[in-house]
Amino acid sequence: MAVEQMQQEQAIRHHLQYNHYPPVHESFVPVAQKAIELVNKGEYSTKIEMPNGRVLSAAEIVEGLHLESFLEEDEGGD
């Protein structure tokens, strides 16, 4: 599990630095990880304080940082 978490952390760090202009500071990586974890649990509205002092919901952070590709697939499908 620790290896998966390290790989996810590296992937998020890369995403924030190279897929955003200007790059998002690496201090946002733990916030991104927490937002992904919460959204995967269905806790979309849980508030998280960001390094810049803003408080946003987990869903707002996922959307704002374009983290959708890090979310678990919903296997429930219709």
N, CA, C and O atoms as a GROMACS GRO file, in nm:
protein
  312
    1MET      N    1   0.083  -0.121   0.000
    1MET     CA    2   0.000   0.000   0.000
    1MET      C    3   0.087   0.126   0.000
    1MET      O    4   0.054   0.224  -0.066
    2ALA      N    5   0.197   0.124   0.073
    2ALA     CA    6   0.284   0.241   0.078
    2ALA      C    7   0.342   0.272  -0.059
    2ALA      O    8   0.357   0.389  -0.094
    3VAL      N    9   0.373   0.170  -0.137
    3VAL     CA   10   0.428   0.191  -0.272
    3VAL      C   11   0.323   0.258  -0.360
    3VAL      O   12   0.354   0.352  -0.434
    4GLU      N   13   0.200   0.210  -0.353
    4GLU     CA   14   0.091   0.271  -0.431
    4GLU      C   15   0.074   0.418  -0.395
    4GLU      O   16   0.055   0.502  -0.482
    5GLN      N   17   0.081   0.448  -0.266
    5GLN     CA   18   0.064   0.585  -0.221
    5GLN      C   19   0.178   0.672  -0.270
    5GLN      O   20   0.157   0.787  -0.311
    6MET      N   21   0.302   0.619  -0.268
    6MET     CA   22   0.415   0.694  -0.319
    6MET      C   23   0.401   0.719  -0.469
    6MET      O   24   0.431   0.828  -0.517
    7GLN      N   25   0.356   0.617  -0.542
    7GLN     CA   26   0.337   0.633  -0.686
    7GLN      C   27   0.228   0.736  -0.715
    7GLN      O   28   0.242   0.818  -0.806
    8GLN      N   29   0.121   0.732  -0.636
    8GLN     CA   30   0.015   0.830  -0.655
    8GLN      C   31   0.068   0.971  -0.624
    8GLN      O   32   0.039   1.065  -0.698
    9GLU      N   33   0.144   0.983  -0.518
    9GLU     CA   34   0.200   1.113  -0.481
    9GLU      C   35   0.288   1.168  -0.593
    9GLU      O   36   0.279   1.286  -0.628
   10GLN      N   37   0.373   1.084  -0.649
   10GLN     CA   38   0.460   1.126  -0.760
   10GLN      C   39   0.378   1.165  -0.882
   10GLN      O   40   0.408   1.264  -0.949
   11ALA      N   41   0.274   1.088  -0.911
   11ALA     CA   42   0.189   1.117  -1.027
   11ALA      C   43   0.115   1.250  -1.008
   11ALA      O   44   0.104   1.328  -1.102
   12ILE      N   45   0.065   1.275  -0.888
   12ILE     CA   46  -0.004   1.401  -0.860
   12ILE      C   47   0.094   1.517  -0.869
   12ILE      O   48   0.062   1.620  -0.929
   13ARG      N   49   0.211   1.502  -0.811
   13ARG     CA   50   0.313   1.607  -0.816
   13ARG      C   51   0.344   1.641  -0.963
   13ARG      O   52   0.350   1.758  -1.000
   14HIS      N   53   0.365   1.539  -1.044
   14HIS     CA   54   0.394   1.560  -1.186
   14HIS      C   55   0.277   1.631  -1.254
   14HIS      O   56   0.298   1.727  -1.330
   15HIS      N   57   0.155   1.586  -1.228
   15HIS     CA   58   0.035   1.645  -1.286
   15HIS      C   59   0.026   1.794  -1.251
   15HIS      O   60   0.000   1.877  -1.338
   16LEU      N   61   0.045   1.827  -1.124
   16LEU     CA   62   0.031   1.966  -1.080
   16LEU      C   63   0.140   2.056  -1.138
   16LEU      O   64   0.116   2.174  -1.165
   17GLN      N   65   0.259   2.002  -1.157
   17GLN     CA   66   0.370   2.082  -1.209
   17GLN      C   67   0.366   2.097  -1.360
   17GLN      O   68   0.398   2.204  -1.412
   18TYR      N   69   0.327   1.992  -1.432
   18TYR     CA   70   0.342   1.994  -1.577
   18TYR      C   71   0.211   2.006  -1.656
   18TYR      O   72   0.213   2.033  -1.776
   19ASN      N   73   0.098   1.987  -1.590
   19ASN     CA   74  -0.030   2.000  -1.660
   19ASN      C   75  -0.105   2.127  -1.623
   19ASN      O   76  -0.221   2.143  -1.660
   20HIS      N   77  -0.040   2.217  -1.552
   20HIS     CA   78  -0.101   2.345  -1.515
   20HIS      C   79  -0.004   2.458  -1.550
   20HIS      O   80   0.118   2.442  -1.539
   21TYR      N   81  -0.060   2.570  -1.592
   21TYR     CA   82   0.022   2.688  -1.612
   21TYR      C   83  -0.048   2.804  -1.546
   21TYR      O   84  -0.161   2.837  -1.581
   22PRO      N   85   0.016   2.868  -1.451
   22PRO     CA   86   0.147   2.831  -1.396
   22PRO      C   87   0.138   2.702  -1.315
   22PRO      O   88   0.029   2.663  -1.273
   23PRO      N   89   0.251   2.637  -1.292
   23PRO     CA   90   0.249   2.512  -1.215
   23PRO      C   91   0.192   2.534  -1.075
   23PRO      O   92   0.207   2.641  -1.016
   24VAL      N   93   0.125   2.432  -1.024
   24VAL     CA   94   0.070   2.437  -0.888
   24VAL      C   95   0.180   2.392  -0.793
   24VAL      O   96   0.246   2.290  -0.816
   25HIS      N   97   0.201   2.467  -0.686
   25HIS     CA   98   0.309   2.439  -0.590
   25HIS      C   99   0.292   2.302  -0.528
   25HIS      O  100   0.180   2.256  -0.503
   26GLU      N  101   0.404   2.236  -0.502
   26GLU     CA  102   0.401   2.100  -0.447
   26GLU      C  103   0.336   2.092  -0.309
   26GLU      O  104   0.302   1.982  -0.264
   27SER      N  105   0.319   2.203  -0.242
   27SER     CA  106   0.252   2.201  -0.111
   27SER      C  107   0.104   2.161  -0.125
   27SER      O  108   0.039   2.130  -0.026
   28PHE      N  109   0.052   2.161  -0.248
   28PHE     CA  110  -0.087   2.122  -0.272
   28PHE      C  111  -0.103   1.971  -0.290
   28PHE      O  112  -0.215   1.922  -0.296
   29VAL      N  113   0.007   1.897  -0.299
   29VAL     CA  114  -0.001   1.752  -0.321
   29VAL      C  115  -0.078   1.682  -0.210
   29VAL      O  116  -0.169   1.605  -0.240
   30PRO      N  117  -0.047   1.705  -0.080
   30PRO     CA  118  -0.126   1.637   0.024
   30PRO      C  119  -0.275   1.673   0.021
   30PRO      O  120  -0.361   1.589   0.049
   31VAL      N  121  -0.305   1.797  -0.014
   31VAL     CA  122  -0.445   1.840  -0.024
   31VAL      C  123  -0.513   1.765  -0.138
   31VAL      O  124  -0.627   1.719  -0.125
   32ALA      N  125  -0.444   1.753  -0.250
   32ALA     CA  126  -0.499   1.680  -0.364
   32ALA      C  127  -0.524   1.535  -0.326
   32ALA      O  128  -0.629   1.479  -0.360
   33GLN      N  129  -0.430   1.473  -0.257
   33GLN     CA  130  -0.447   1.333  -0.215
   33GLN      C  131  -0.567   1.318  -0.123
   33GLN      O  132  -0.645   1.224  -0.137
   34LYS      N  133  -0.583   1.410  -0.030
   34LYS     CA  134  -0.697   1.404   0.064
   34LYS      C  135  -0.829   1.422  -0.011
   34LYS      O  136  -0.927   1.353   0.017
   35ALA      N  137  -0.831   1.515  -0.105
   35ALA     CA  138  -0.954   1.538  -0.182
   35ALA      C  139  -0.991   1.415  -0.263
   35ALA      O  140  -1.108   1.377  -0.268
   36ILE      N  141  -0.893   1.352  -0.325
   36ILE     CA  142  -0.918   1.229  -0.402
   36ILE      C  143  -0.973   1.121  -0.310
   36ILE      O  144  -1.070   1.053  -0.345
   37GLU      N  145  -0.912   1.104  -0.195
   37GLU     CA  146  -0.955   1.002  -0.098
   37GLU      C  147  -1.101   1.027  -0.057
   37GLU      O  148  -1.181   0.934  -0.054
   38LEU      N  149  -1.134   1.151  -0.025
   38LEU     CA  150  -1.269   1.183   0.020
   38LEU      C  151  -1.373   1.163  -0.090
   38LEU      O  152  -1.480   1.108  -0.066
   39VAL      N  153  -1.341   1.208  -0.211
   39VAL     CA  154  -1.436   1.192  -0.322
   39VAL      C  155  -1.456   1.044  -0.352
   39VAL      O  156  -1.568   1.002  -0.381
   40ASN      N  157  -1.350   0.965  -0.346
   40ASN     CA  158  -1.364   0.821  -0.368
   40ASN      C  159  -1.454   0.756  -0.264
   40ASN      O  160  -1.515   0.653  -0.292
   41LYS      N  161  -1.463   0.814  -0.144
   41LYS     CA  162  -1.551   0.763  -0.039
   41LYS      C  163  -1.691   0.823  -0.049
   41LYS      O  164  -1.779   0.787   0.029
   42GLY      N  165  -1.712   0.913  -0.143
   42GLY     CA  166  -1.843   0.976  -0.158
   42GLY      C  167  -1.862   1.097  -0.069
   42GLY      O  168  -1.974   1.147  -0.057
   43GLU      N  169  -1.756   1.146  -0.008
   43GLU     CA  170  -1.764   1.261   0.083
   43GLU      C  171  -1.728   1.389   0.007
   43GLU      O  172  -1.630   1.456   0.038
   44TYR      N  173  -1.809   1.422  -0.092
   44TYR     CA  174  -1.782   1.532  -0.183
   44TYR      C  175  -1.779   1.669  -0.116
   44TYR      O  176  -1.701   1.756  -0.156
   45SER      N  177  -1.862   1.689  -0.016
   45SER     CA  178  -1.877   1.822   0.042
   45SER      C  179  -1.787   1.846   0.163
   45SER      O  180  -1.791   1.954   0.222
   46THR      N  181  -1.707   1.748   0.201
   46THR     CA  182  -1.616   1.766   0.315
   46THR      C  183  -1.518   1.878   0.283
   46THR      O  184  -1.456   1.879   0.176
   47LYS      N  185  -1.504   1.971   0.375
   47LYS     CA  186  -1.418   2.088   0.355
   47LYS      C  187  -1.272   2.055   0.390
   47LYS      O  188  -1.243   1.982   0.484
   48ILE      N  189  -1.183   2.113   0.310
   48ILE     CA  190  -1.039   2.095   0.329
   48ILE      C  191  -0.974   2.233   0.320
   48ILE      O  192  -1.004   2.310   0.230
   49GLU      N  193  -0.885   2.262   0.415
   49GLU     CA  194  -0.810   2.388   0.408
   49GLU      C  195  -0.689   2.368   0.319
   49GLU      O  196  -0.612   2.274   0.337
   50MET      N  197  -0.674   2.458   0.224
   50MET     CA  198  -0.563   2.450   0.130
   50MET      C  199  -0.445   2.530   0.184
   50MET      O  200  -0.462   2.613   0.274
   51PRO      N  201  -0.325   2.507   0.131
   51PRO     CA  202  -0.206   2.579   0.179
   51PRO      C  203  -0.217   2.731   0.169
   51PRO      O  204  -0.150   2.802   0.244
   52ASN      N  205  -0.298   2.781   0.078
   52ASN     CA  206  -0.314   2.925   0.063
   52ASN      C  207  -0.421   2.982   0.157
   52ASN      O  208  -0.454   3.101   0.149
   53GLY      N  209  -0.476   2.898   0.246
   53GLY     CA  210  -0.573   2.943   0.344
   53GLY      C  211  -0.718   2.930   0.300
   53GLY      O  212  -0.809   2.942   0.383
   54ARG      N  213  -0.742   2.907   0.172
   54ARG     CA  214  -0.880   2.889   0.125
   54ARG      C  215  -0.934   2.756   0.174
   54ARG      O  216  -0.859   2.660   0.192
   55VAL      N  217  -1.064   2.751   0.196
   55VAL     CA  218  -1.130   2.628   0.238
   55VAL      C  219  -1.231   2.592   0.128
   55VAL      O  220  -1.324   2.668   0.098
   56LEU      N  221  -1.210   2.475   0.069
   56LEU     CA  222  -1.296   2.428  -0.039
   56LEU      C  223  -1.344   2.287  -0.010
   56LEU      O  224  -1.285   2.216   0.072
   57SER      N  225  -1.450   2.247  -0.077
   57SER     CA  226  -1.496   2.109  -0.064
   57SER      C  227  -1.402   2.018  -0.142
   57SER      O  228  -1.331   2.062  -0.232
   58ALA      N  229  -1.403   1.890  -0.106
   58ALA     CA  230  -1.320   1.792  -0.177
   58ALA      C  231  -1.352   1.793  -0.326
   58ALA      O  232  -1.262   1.786  -0.409
   59ALA      N  233  -1.481   1.801  -0.360
   59ALA     CA  234  -1.521   1.802  -0.501
   59ALA      C  235  -1.468   1.926  -0.573
   59ALA      O  236  -1.426   1.917  -0.689
   60GLU      N  237  -1.470   2.041  -0.508
   60GLU     CA  238  -1.419   2.164  -0.570
   60GLU      C  239  -1.269   2.154  -0.596
   60GLU      O  240  -1.219   2.204  -0.697
   61ILE      N  241  -1.198   2.090  -0.504
   61ILE     CA  242  -1.053   2.074  -0.522
   61ILE      C  243  -1.024   1.980  -0.637
   61ILE      O  244  -0.938   2.008  -0.721
   62VAL      N  245  -1.096   1.867  -0.643
   62VAL     CA  246  -1.076   1.772  -0.753
   62VAL      C  247  -1.103   1.842  -0.887
   62VAL      O  248  -1.026   1.827  -0.981
   63GLU      N  249  -1.210   1.918  -0.893
   63GLU     CA  250  -1.243   1.989  -1.017
   63GLU      C  251  -1.140   2.097  -1.049
   63GLU      O  252  -1.093   2.107  -1.162
   64GLY      N  253  -1.107   2.177  -0.950
   64GLY     CA  254  -1.015   2.289  -0.972
   64GLY      C  255  -0.874   2.248  -1.010
   64GLY      O  256  -0.807   2.317  -1.086
   65LEU      N  257  -0.829   2.134  -0.956
   65LEU     CA  258  -0.694   2.086  -0.987
   65LEU      C  259  -0.695   1.979  -1.096
   65LEU      O  260  -0.592   1.920  -1.127
   66HIS      N  261  -0.812   1.956  -1.155
   66HIS     CA  262  -0.827   1.858  -1.266
   66HIS      C  263  -0.776   1.720  -1.226
   66HIS      O  264  -0.692   1.662  -1.294
   67LEU      N  265  -0.826   1.669  -1.114
   67LEU     CA  266  -0.780   1.542  -1.059
   67LEU      C  267  -0.872   1.424  -1.094
   67LEU      O  268  -0.858   1.317  -1.036
   68GLU      N  269  -0.963   1.443  -1.186
   68GLU     CA  270  -1.062   1.341  -1.217
   68GLU      C  271  -0.998   1.208  -1.258
   68GLU      O  272  -1.052   1.102  -1.227
   69SER      N  273  -0.886   1.212  -1.325
   69SER     CA  274  -0.821   1.088  -1.370
   69SER      C  275  -0.764   1.007  -1.254
   69SER      O  276  -0.728   0.891  -1.273
   70PHE      N  277  -0.755   1.066  -1.136
   70PHE     CA  278  -0.704   0.995  -1.018
   70PHE      C  279  -0.815   0.928  -0.938
   70PHE      O  280  -0.788   0.856  -0.842
   71LEU      N  281  -0.941   0.952  -0.975
   71LEU     CA  282  -1.053   0.894  -0.902
   71LEU      C  283  -1.073   0.748  -0.940
   71LEU      O  284  -1.043   0.707  -1.053
   72GLU      N  285  -1.123   0.672  -0.845
   72GLU     CA  286  -1.154   0.531  -0.872
   72GLU      C  287  -1.274   0.525  -0.964
   72GLU      O  288  -1.365   0.608  -0.956
   73GLU      N  289  -1.274   0.427  -1.053
   73GLU     CA  290  -1.386   0.408  -1.145
   73GLU      C  291  -1.506   0.358  -1.066
   73GLU      O  292  -1.493   0.274  -0.976
   74ASP      N  293  -1.623   0.409  -1.101
   74ASP     CA  294  -1.748   0.360  -1.042
   74ASP      C  295  -1.789   0.235  -1.118
   74ASP      O  296  -1.825   0.243  -1.236
   75GLU      N  297  -1.786   0.122  -1.051
   75GLU     CA  298  -1.819  -0.004  -1.116
   75GLU      C  299  -1.967  -0.035  -1.112
   75GLU      O  300  -2.010  -0.138  -1.163
   76GLY      N  301  -2.046   0.053  -1.051
   76GLY     CA  302  -2.188   0.030  -1.040
   76GLY      C  303  -2.262   0.038  -1.170
   76GLY      O  304  -2.357  -0.037  -1.192
   77GLY      N  305  -2.222   0.128  -1.259
   77GLY     CA  306  -2.278   0.147  -1.392
   77GLY      C  307  -2.423   0.106  -1.409
   77GLY      O  308  -2.475   0.027  -1.332
   78ASP      N  309  -2.486   0.160  -1.509
   78ASP     CA  310  -2.627   0.130  -1.534
   78ASP      C  311  -2.644   0.040  -1.651
   78ASP      O  312  -2.757   0.004  -1.686
   0.00000   0.00000   0.00000
